[in-house]
Amino acid sequence: MRTARILVVGGLNVDVHLLTDDEPGDDGTAIVTQLRTSAGGHAGNGAAALARLGADTAILSAVGDDPDGERLVSELRRSGVDTGTVLRLAGAPTGRVVIPHFRQRRYMLMHRGALDLMPEDAGSKVELAAVDAVLMFDPVPPVARSILVRAGWAGVPVYWNPGGAMVQQEGFAKIARAASVIFVNRAEFAHLCADHRIEALLLGASRLRRLVVTMGRDGAVEYRPEAVLTATALAVTEVDATGAGDAFAAAYAFADIANLGPSPLAIACVAGSLAAAAADARGADTRLPDLLARVAEIQVRQRRAA
């Protein structure tokens, strides 16, 4: 079987994790008990996951001409990702995300850097007719629209995990209809469905045929025009869920393009769970045979319990 070729579009950044026991109040201070940095960015995480699964993976992104940018590109290259279409923008900083981890919650403070300076015609550097699919995350809206239009012309499916900032933009639902599959989390789904019925989004779309809602340890739901599917997450001890959604989207796209059984949703749920159990945003070093074996284990237990 020919290896699936997938183009990943979106951000690369350095993640800075700050672990502390207590969350300070206004103008307060907390002692950071652990500080670590790692390669991150939704597109970088997704591309690394795809390469581990065996996909022929390329990435379209932008970094600065600084040591952070060189580090991110080099690490992806070592992972087997084609970085020939990563733009190095002179004078621009590479993206950076500071992630404070408290006892009860965490959040992200994001500086997108070079990604926000990616030119609208960046997608013209890639011959989309030569890829089997596009996995898109968080480029600036003009680049996202350009990729969707060009992929439509080429007949290439786009799997899009847009993120909360994009979902909340006015007119997102109209743009989303040009994608093949949309991934949202529960909060994004609630925002999207406040103004639109699921049936209208799917049945009235020119290309959109699936809306996938990720729910962390509660699994995921997939809405199709003809059915609603559910899948169960793997029971794991969560260590760092930073890149779990990226691993989920990557596994779903790969399983769908490669026609892997039992379902892209089931495979994606397990991939996301394993990534959340890893101590790095790039997720667990999960290869395809191991991933499929874990999915099969879950299905056997479900059949026995039925």
C-alpha positions, -999 to 999 in steps of 0.1 A, spaced: 0 0 0 13 35 -9 22 56 21 -3 84 26 12 119 20 -2 145 43 5 183 45 2 198 79 -5 236 81 -2 257 112 20 269 141 54 259 155 64 273 189 85 266 219 64 256 250 76 269 284 60 249 312 59 265 347 49 241 375 37 256 408 16 245 437 -3 277 442 -20 301 419 -13 337 430 -39 364 433 -37 399 417 -1 412 421 8 381 440 38 357 437 41 320 434 73 299 435 79 278 403 89 244 414 98 231 379 105 248 346 110 230 313 108 238 277 98 216 248 91 218 211 54 226 205 29 242 183 -3 224 170 11 218 136 45 206 149 28 182 173 5 169 146 33 165 120 55 146 145 25 123 153 18 116 117 55 108 109 55 83 138 24 66 124 42 62 91 27 90 70 48 108 44 45 142 62 53 177 52 47 209 71 38 245 61 46 269 88 67 300 98 94 306 124 118 333 130 155 334 120 165 327 156 178 297 176 143 287 186 132 285 150 163 264 141 157 241 170 120 234 160 129 228 124 158 205 132 137 184 156 110 179 130 135 170 104 150 144 128 114 131 133 111 124 95 90 155 86 97 173 54 104 209 65 111 224 31 81 246 33 87 261 67 93 298 62 122 315 81 111 351 85 140 376 90 135 398 120 105 379 133 105 359 166 96 323 167 63 316 185 64 309 222 37 296 246 40 300 284 19 273 302 15 278 340 4 245 356 -15 249 389 -31 223 411 -66 226 396 -60 241 362 -36 253 336 -38 278 307 -17 290 278 -2 325 272 6 325 235 28 347 215 24 335 179 54 354 165 63 345 129 31 325 124 10 357 123 33 371 96 29 342 72 20 356 38 -14 348 23 2 331 -7 23 308 15 2 278 4 13 284 -33 47 269 -23 30 235 -21 15 215 -49 -17 203 -32 -26 179 -60 5 159 -49 -8 152 -14 -36 129 -2 -48 152 25 -43 184 44 -43 185 82 -47 222 92 -45 238 126 -41 275 133 -27 296 105 -39 332 101 -74 333 85 -62 345 51 -38 315 48 -66 291 61 -90 304 34 -64 301 7 -56 265 17 -93 256 17 -99 271 -17 -68 255 -33 -75 221 -17 -110 223 -31 -97 229 -66 -74 200 -62 -100 177 -47 -79 172 -16 -97 166 18 -89 191 46 -91 180 82 -92 211 102 -87 217 140 -92 255 140 -89 262 177 -111 285 199 -99 318 185 -109 309 150 -142 292 159 -153 324 176 -146 346 146 -176 360 128 -183 340 97 -164 309 108 -192 285 100 -193 297 64 -155 291 60 -157 257 78 -180 244 51 -151 242 27 -133 217 50 -140 180 49 -138 173 87 -138 198 115 -125 191 150 -137 211 180 -137 207 217 -168 209 239 -166 247 245 -160 254 208 -189 231 199 -212 249 223 -202 283 207 -207 269 172 -241 254 179 -254 285 196 -260 300 162 -261 270 139 -279 236 139 -256 207 133 -278 194 105 -276 228 87 -238 228 90 -234 194 75 -263 190 51 -259 225 37 -222 222 32 -204 219 -1 -176 197 14 -181 194 51 -193 159 60 -182 154 96 -180 174 128 -159 158 155 -163 169 191 -134 159 214 -142 155 251 -109 145 267 -112 115 290 -149 112 280 -140 102 245 -154 119 214 -186 122 193 -187 124 155 -216 139 137 -223 128 101 -253 136 80 -265 100 82 -254 91 118 -239 100 151 -209 80 163 -192 78 197 -158 64 209 -143 58 243 -110 72 255 -83 50 269 -81 51 307 -47 66 315 -31 87 341 -29 122 325 5 137 327 4 166 301 -26 170 278 -10 199 259 -7 180 226 -34 154 231 -58 172 207 -31 174 181 -24 137 183 -61 130 181 -65 150 149 -34 135 133 -45 99 141 -80 106 128 -68 120 95 -42 92 90 -67 64 98 -93 80 75 -70 84 45 -54 50 50 -88 33 55 -77 17 88 -103 -1 109 -123 -1 130 -130 36 127 -110 68 126 -128 80 157 -118 50 178 -82 52 167 -80 89 173 -94 86 209 -67 61 218 -40 82 202 -52 113 222 -52 94 254 -17 80 250 -5 116 242 -21 129 274 -2 103 293 31 114 280 52 141 297 58 161 265 35 180 241 48 159 212 30 130 229 39 94 234 62 76 209 33 56 196 37 36 164 9 23 143 9 -14 153 9 -4 190 -20 20 184 -41 -5 166 -34 -31 192 -46 -8 220 -78 0 200 -84 -38 196 -80 -43 233 -107 -17 241 -131 -33 216 -126 -67 231 -134 -54 266 -165 -35 253 -178 -67 236 -173 -87 268 -191 -61 288 -221 -58 264 
